[in-house]
Amino acid sequence: MTLQPQQLNDTIHISPTKHILILNSAADPFVSIAAQQLTSGAITLAEDNIASLHEAERRIQPTTKLRHVAFHEYTQKELPATMDIAIMNLLYQPSKAWMTYGLQVAAYALKSEARLYVAGAKDRGILSIAKQMQEIFGNVETLLISKGQRVVRSCQSRSSINRGASDANALYGPSVFAQGKLDEGTRLLIEALEVQSTDEALDIGCGAGYIGLNIARLASNGFVTMVDASLVSVALARHNIAESGLRNISVLAGDGAQAVLSQRFDLVVTNPPFHQGGIQTTEIAERFMREGSQVLRPGGRFYLVANRFLKYEPTLRAHFKKINEVGGNTRFKVLRASN
């Protein structure tokens, strides 16, 4: 569920000359509305997801001054105290760590007397985020409550600018978002995989790269390509590849398999997300299945792990000839398909 653009439009006043920072919320439709109100101003998208980034770039008129900085790299690459307005929608933040990081980036980026606007629902943590805003900026006010959604605002002060610059020194890019352990679905998929030593393999939506790294160790005479739409995931995967010492593996920033549609693979694997912008959806997984079938060689194998309640079998049958459940437990299932 998203806030209606008009609600944000009624709440946030955009002056034509302002410099606006969008905190990992490029998918919010209000971004294009804000862009229409600018003349000499500019929008900086501090965005992690390249699919959301490309969609925002498509929607925004080409005359708008538009920049992109990877969300996790903002404090490393940008000067402090340069932004007039910062906006974050909690719907698009994967976890509380991302929300907290967004507040720290805002404290670093905003000029004195500039304002941070945060939109979100109670079940997405808007009340706890408002408390953090009070702690960081020394003030917070609620501007709108509508249908379970809120818009809250804090004003930057001289002390919060200094604190923001100090806190930025403690931010270490990808490590802020690192996952501490292998998730259950990924572990089950790894256990079920059959890997040949010469496999040319593709991991769609690779995350930190655990599945691809496991395949690369087994496919010693093959090669593994990993792709992910999240720039921080790509950075984490590259770090893990460097730590592993493996040379038969690489990772690309890409939306699904779009970056490798001209290539063909013996093995394609995926642990697809089933939430987009905080909303449950099968659309991403279904696209991964369709694209996976396009890049799979004849006789190749496609593996997918999913929560057991998700009905992915009909889509698999539409794109592959044979489907089997080859692993899992009461919560997850590992499906194998071939053409």
C-alpha positions as CSV (number, residue, x, y, z in Angstrom):
1,M,0.0,0.0,0.0
2,T,1.5,3.4,-1.0
3,L,0.6,6.9,0.1
4,Q,-1.5,8.7,-2.5
5,P,0.8,11.2,-4.3
6,Q,-1.7,13.9,-3.6
7,Q,-1.3,13.4,0.1
8,L,2.4,14.0,-0.1
9,N,1.9,16.8,-2.6
10,D,-0.4,18.6,0.0
11,T,2.1,18.0,2.8
12,I,5.4,18.8,1.2
13,H,6.0,22.2,-0.4
14,I,8.5,22.0,-3.3
15,S,10.1,25.3,-4.2
16,P,11.3,25.5,-7.8
17,T,14.9,26.1,-6.8
18,K,15.3,23.5,-4.1
19,H,17.7,20.5,-4.0
20,I,15.8,17.4,-3.0
21,L,17.3,14.1,-1.7
22,I,15.1,11.0,-2.2
23,L,16.2,8.4,0.3
24,N,15.9,4.9,-1.3
25,S,12.4,5.7,-2.4
26,A,12.7,6.3,-6.1
27,A,9.7,4.0,-6.6
28,D,7.4,6.5,-4.8
29,P,5.1,8.2,-7.4
30,F,5.6,11.5,-5.6
31,V,9.1,11.7,-7.0
32,S,7.8,12.6,-10.5
33,I,5.4,15.1,-9.0
34,A,8.2,16.8,-7.2
35,A,10.3,16.9,-10.4
36,Q,7.5,18.7,-12.2
37,Q,7.7,21.6,-9.7
38,L,11.4,22.2,-10.2
39,T,13.0,24.8,-12.4
40,S,16.6,25.5,-11.4
41,G,16.5,22.9,-8.6
42,A,17.6,19.3,-8.7
43,I,16.8,15.8,-7.4
44,T,19.3,13.4,-6.1
45,L,18.2,9.8,-5.9
46,A,20.1,8.0,-3.2
47,E,18.8,4.7,-4.5
48,D,19.8,1.0,-4.0
49,N,17.5,-0.7,-6.4
50,I,18.4,-0.2,-10.1
51,A,15.0,-1.3,-11.3
52,S,13.3,1.4,-9.2
53,L,16.0,3.9,-10.4
54,H,15.4,3.2,-14.1
55,E,11.6,3.4,-13.6
56,A,12.0,6.8,-11.9
57,E,14.3,8.0,-14.7
58,R,11.7,7.0,-17.2
59,R,8.9,8.9,-15.5
60,I,10.8,12.1,-14.8
61,Q,10.9,14.7,-17.6
62,P,14.3,15.0,-19.2
63,T,14.7,18.7,-18.4
64,T,14.9,17.9,-14.7
65,K,18.3,17.9,-13.1
66,L,18.6,14.4,-11.9
67,R,21.5,12.6,-10.2
68,H,22.0,9.1,-8.8
69,V,24.2,8.0,-5.9
70,A,24.1,4.4,-4.5
71,F,22.2,4.6,-1.2
72,H,24.9,2.9,0.8
73,E,27.7,5.1,-0.7
74,Y,26.0,8.5,-0.1
75,T,28.1,9.7,2.9
76,Q,31.3,8.4,1.2
77,K,30.8,10.2,-2.1
78,E,28.7,13.4,-1.3
79,L,29.5,16.5,0.6
80,P,27.5,17.2,3.8
81,A,24.9,19.9,4.3
82,T,24.0,20.4,0.7
83,M,20.3,19.4,0.5
84,D,17.2,21.5,1.2
85,I,14.7,18.7,1.5
86,A,15.0,14.9,2.2
87,I,12.2,12.4,1.7
88,M,12.0,8.8,2.7
89,N,9.0,6.4,2.4
90,L,9.3,3.5,4.8
91,L,7.4,1.2,2.4
92,Y,10.5,0.8,0.2
93,Q,13.0,0.1,3.0
94,P,13.8,-3.6,3.4
95,S,14.4,-3.5,7.2
96,K,14.8,-1.2,10.2
97,A,18.5,-1.0,9.6
98,W,17.8,0.7,6.2
99,M,15.4,3.2,7.8
100,T,17.9,4.1,10.6
101,Y,20.6,4.5,8.0
102,G,18.3,6.8,5.9
103,L,17.9,9.1,9.0
104,Q,21.7,9.2,9.4
105,V,22.1,10.1,5.7
106,A,19.5,12.8,6.1
107,A,21.3,14.3,9.1
108,Y,24.5,14.3,7.1
109,A,23.0,15.7,3.9
110,L,20.6,18.5,5.0
111,K,21.5,22.1,5.4
112,S,20.7,24.0,8.5
113,E,16.9,24.6,8.8
114,A,16.3,22.1,6.0
115,R,13.6,19.5,6.5
116,L,13.3,15.7,6.4
117,Y,9.9,14.2,5.6
118,V,9.2,10.5,6.4
119,A,6.1,8.7,5.2
120,G,4.9,5.3,6.4
121,A,2.4,3.2,8.3
122,K,2.4,2.0,11.9
123,D,3.1,-1.5,10.8
124,R,6.1,-0.3,8.9
125,G,7.6,1.3,12.1
126,I,6.7,5.0,11.6
127,L,6.2,5.6,15.3
128,S,9.6,4.2,16.3
129,I,11.2,6.1,13.4
130,A,9.6,9.3,14.6
131,K,11.2,8.7,18.0
132,Q,14.6,8.3,16.3
133,M,14.0,11.5,14.4
134,Q,13.4,13.3,17.7
135,E,16.6,11.9,19.1
136,I,18.7,12.8,16.0
137,F,17.2,16.2,15.1
138,G,15.8,17.3,18.4
139,N,12.3,17.8,17.0
140,V,9.6,16.0,15.1
141,E,6.0,16.8,14.2
142,T,3.2,14.8,12.6
143,L,1.8,16.6,9.5
144,L,-0.7,14.0,8.3
145,I,-2.6,10.9,9.5
146,S,-4.7,9.3,6.9
147,K,-5.9,5.7,6.5
148,G,-3.2,4.3,8.8
149,Q,-0.5,6.3,7.1
150,R,1.5,9.2,8.6
151,V,3.8,11.9,7.3
152,V,6.2,13.2,9.9
153,R,8.8,16.0,9.6
154,S,12.0,17.1,11.4
155,C,14.0,20.3,10.9
156,Q,17.8,20.2,10.7
157,S,19.7,22.2,13.3
158,R,23.3,23.2,13.6
159,S,23.9,20.5,16.3
160,S,22.3,17.7,14.2
161,I,24.5,18.7,11.2
162,N,27.6,18.2,13.4
163,R,26.2,15.0,14.7
164,G,25.3,13.8,11.2
165,A,28.9,14.4,10.0
166,S,30.3,12.6,13.0
167,D,27.9,9.7,12.6
168,A,28.8,9.4,8.9
169,N,32.3,8.4,10.0
170,A,30.9,5.3,11.6
171,L,29.0,4.2,8.5
172,Y,30.8,1.5,6.5
173,G,28.9,1.1,3.3
174,P,27.7,-2.4,2.6
175,S,28.6,-3.7,6.1
176,V,25.6,-1.7,7.5
177,F,23.3,-4.0,5.6
178,A,25.2,-7.3,5.9
179,Q,23.2,-10.4,6.7
180,G,24.8,-12.3,9.6
181,K,23.9,-15.8,8.6
182,L,22.7,-18.0,5.8
183,D,18.8,-18.0,5.6
184,E,16.9,-21.2,5.7
185,G,15.6,-21.1,2.1
186,T,19.1,-20.5,0.7
187,R,20.5,-23.4,2.8
188,L,17.9,-25.8,1.5
189,L,18.5,-24.7,-2.1
190,I,22.2,-25.3,-1.8
191,E,21.6,-28.7,-0.3
192,A,19.4,-29.7,-3.2
193,L,21.5,-28.5,-6.1
194,E,23.2,-30.8,-8.5
195,V,26.3,-29.1,-9.9
196,Q,28.5,-30.4,-12.7
197,S,32.2,-29.5,-12.7
198,T,31.9,-27.8,-16.1
199,D,28.6,-25.9,-15.5
200,E,28.1,-22.4,-16.8
201,A,25.7,-21.1,-14.1
202,L,23.5,-18.1,-13.4
203,D,22.2,-16.9,-10.0
204,I,19.3,-14.5,-10.5
205,G,18.8,-12.2,-7.5
206,C,22.0,-13.4,-5.8
207,G,22.0,-11.3,-2.7
208,A,25.3,-11.6,-0.9
209,G,26.3,-14.4,-3.2
210,Y,26.2,-17.5,-1.0
211,I,24.5,-19.7,-3.6
212,G,26.8,-18.6,-6.5
213,L,29.9,-19.1,-4.4
214,N,28.8,-22.6,-3.5
215,I,28.3,-23.4,-7.2
216,A,31.6,-21.9,-8.1
217,R,33.5,-24.2,-5.7
218,L,31.8,-27.2,-7.3
219,A,31.9,-26.1,-10.9
220,S,35.7,-25.8,-10.8
221,N,36.0,-26.0,-14.6
222,G,32.9,-23.8,-15.3
223,F,31.9,-20.3,-14.5
224,V,29.2,-18.6,-12.4
225,T,27.5,-15.3,-13.2
226,M,25.5,-13.6,-10.4
227,V,23.1,-10.7,-10.9
228,D,21.1,-8.6,-8.4
229,A,19.1,-5.3,-8.7
230,S,20.4,-4.2,-5.3
231,L,23.6,-2.2,-5.4
232,V,24.5,-3.0,-1.8
233,S,23.9,-6.7,-2.5
234,V,26.3,-6.5,-5.5
235,A,28.9,-4.8,-3.3
236,L,28.5,-7.5,-0.7
237,A,28.8,-10.3,-3.2
238,R,31.9,-8.7,-4.7
239,H,33.4,-8.5,-1.2
240,N,32.6,-12.2,-0.6
241,I,34.0,-13.2,-3.9
242,A,37.3,-11.4,-3.1
243,E,37.4,-13.1,0.3
244,S,36.8,-16.5,-1.2
245,G,39.7,-16.3,-3.7
246,L,37.6,-17.9,-6.4
247,R,38.3,-16.7,-9.9
248,N,35.5,-18.5,-11.8
249,I,32.7,-16.2,-10.6
250,S,31.5,-12.6,-11.2
251,V,28.6,-10.4,-10.2
252,L,26.6,-7.8,-12.2
253,A,24.1,-5.2,-11.2
254,G,21.0,-6.1,-13.2
255,D,17.2,-6.3,-13.1
256,G,16.5,-10.1,-13.2
257,A,18.4,-11.7,-16.1
258,Q,18.1,-8.6,-18.4
259,A,21.9,-8.1,-18.4
260,V,22.6,-11.6,-19.6
261,L,19.7,-12.4,-22.0
262,S,22.1,-13.0,-24.9
263,Q,24.0,-15.7,-22.9
264,R,23.1,-19.4,-22.3
265,F,23.6,-21.4,-19.1
266,D,23.6,-25.1,-18.0
267,L,22.3,-24.2,-14.6
268,V,20.1,-21.3,-13.4
269,V,19.2,-20.8,-9.7
270,T,17.1,-18.3,-7.8
271,N,15.8,-17.5,-4.3
272,P,13.5,-14.8,-5.5
273,P,12.0,-12.1,-3.2
274,F,8.2,-12.2,-2.8
275,H,7.8,-8.7,-1.5
276,Q,8.1,-5.5,-3.4
277,G,7.8,-2.2,-1.6
278,G,6.5,-4.1,1.5
279,I,3.7,-5.7,-0.5
280,Q,3.6,-9.5,-1.2
281,T,3.8,-10.3,-4.9
282,T,4.7,-13.2,-7.1
283,E,5.5,-10.9,-10.1
284,I,9.3,-10.9,-9.5
285,A,9.6,-14.7,-9.1
286,E,7.4,-15.2,-12.2
287,R,9.7,-12.9,-14.2
288,F,12.7,-14.8,-13.0
289,M,11.2,-18.0,-14.1
290,R,10.3,-16.7,-17.5
291,E,13.8,-15.1,-18.0
292,G,15.5,-18.2,-16.6
293,S,13.8,-20.4,-19.3
294,Q,15.0,-18.0,-22.0
295,V,18.7,-18.3,-21.0
296,L,18.7,-22.0,-20.1
297,R,20.4,-24.4,-22.6
298,P,18.5,-27.5,-23.8
299,G,18.9,-30.1,-21.1
300,G,19.8,-27.4,-18.6
301,R,18.4,-27.3,-15.0
302,F,16.5,-24.5,-13.3
303,Y,16.2,-24.4,-9.4
304,L,14.0,-22.2,-7.3
305,V,13.3,-22.1,-3.6
306,A,10.1,-20.6,-2.2
307,N,7.9,-20.5,0.8
308,R,5.6,-23.6,0.5
309,F,2.4,-21.5,0.3
310,L,3.5,-19.7,-2.9
311,K,2.0,-21.3,-6.0
312,Y,4.8,-21.1,-8.5
313,E,4.2,-24.4,-10.2
314,P,1.7,-23.2,-12.8
315,T,4.2,-20.6,-14.0
316,L,7.0,-23.1,-14.1
317,R,4.8,-25.5,-16.2
318,A,4.1,-22.7,-18.6
319,H,7.9,-22.3,-19.3
320,F,9.4,-25.7,-18.7
321,K,8.6,-29.3,-19.7
322,K,9.4,-31.1,-16.5
323,I,9.0,-30.0,-12.8
324,N,9.9,-31.8,-9.6
325,E,10.2,-31.0,-5.9
326,V,13.7,-32.0,-4.9
327,G,14.1,-30.5,-1.5
328,G,12.6,-28.5,1.3
329,N,10.8,-28.8,4.7
330,T,7.5,-27.8,6.1
331,R,8.1,-24.1,5.4
332,F,10.0,-24.1,2.1
333,K,10.1,-26.1,-1.1
334,V,12.9,-26.5,-3.7
335,L,11.6,-26.9,-7.2
336,R,13.7,-28.2,-10.2
337,A,12.6,-27.6,-13.8
338,S,14.1,-28.5,-17.1
339,N,13.3,-28.0,-20.8
